[in-house]
Each structure stands twice: as structure tokens, then as C-alpha cells.
């Protein structure tokens, strides 16, 4: 039984497979988007516990960062300012921390 939902935005099959597998081990369901507009649409209508963005998408990845940060829907709130977001060279991860 999943305990959370993550949005994974990437066009790379290897990246998708690796993150999906890792998230499944943590009992987190994954919604995968291959296109930024589709990801933004999902951010506007669903609640996510984590958002993972492949930075290989280039400048388009910034649109997702903006949407997460400026979301008026309050469906996802990053835990800190944009400068505090966790990043690796190829991926950024936003996580909403909750107590269960």
C-alpha cells in the first residue's frame, strides 16, 4: 500500500526506471510525465508528496520549479526556499515533509 505520491518528470527511460524502482521500495507511487506541460497540468490538479525533475530537460525544468514554488493551490509546498532545494547535477527533488 503506497504511503505517498511522487511526480517524476523525465524523458530518459533509465532515469525513470531507476527512480520508479527506488520509490516503489519506499512505498511511494510514481506519476511519470515525459513533457513539461503535462507535468504542470498535473501539479495544478493533484497533490504530490515529492516532485522529481530531470534537469536534462533544460530550461523547461525551470517552469516546473516556478509552478511548484508559486502554486496557489497549496497542493504542494516545498520545504524551503528555491536556494534550499536539493539538487544533483542531473536532477532536482522537492519533498514535502509531513508527520504521519
N, C-alpha and C positions, 0 to 999 in steps of 0.2 A: 504494500500500500504506500503510494507516494506521500511524502510529507511536505513537498513544495513543488513549485513550477518555475523553470528557468527558460528564458528566451535566448536562443543561440542563433546569432546572425553570422553566416559564413557561406561562401560558395565552394570551399575546399572540402572534398569528401573525407580526407584523412582527419582534418581538424574536427569536422562534425562527428565522425565515428569515435574519436578519442574522447571528446567532451561528453558525448552521449553516454558512452560506456562508464566514464568516471562519475557522472551524475546519477546514473542508474544504481551504482554501488552505494551512493549516498541516499537512495530512495527519493530522488528528485526527478520529476518528469521533465521532458525537454520538448519545447515547441521550436522547431527549426524553421528559419526564414533564409532564403537564398537571395532575397532582394531587399534593399533598404526601405522602399515604400511599403512593402508588405509588413515589415517589422514595425514601422511607425504606426501602421494601422492597428496591429495587434497591441502595441503599447497603449493606444488610445481606447481600447475596448476590453482589455483583460488585465488582471492583476498578476504580477510576476514577483517572485521572491529573489530572483537573480537575473541579470541581463549580461550576456557574454557576447562581445562584439569582436570579430576578426578584423584587425587593423589592416589586413591586406586589401580590404575594401576601399582603402584610400580615404579621400576627403569625405566620401559619403558616410563613413563611420561617424564623423562629427555631427551629422544630422541626428543620428540616434542618441549621441551624448546629449545634444541640446534637448531632444524630446524627453529623455529621462529626467534631465535636470529641471526642465521648465514645465513638467507635466502638471497641468491644472487639475487633472482628475484625481491626484493623490493615490493612484493605483500602485505607484512605485516611487519610493523616496530613497535616493542614495544616502548612505550613512554619513557622508561628509561632503565637503566642497569638491569641485572638479579637480583641484590640485591634490586631493587626498585619495582619488580613485586609484585602485590597484591596477597596474599595467605591467605587461611584459612586452618585449619587442614586437610581438605579433598579435596581442590580444589584450583587451581591457575587460575587466569584470566588475560589475556593480552588484552589491549584495545588500539586501535589506535585512537587517538583523532583527529577529523577534525572539521573544521568550515564549516557550511552549510549556 
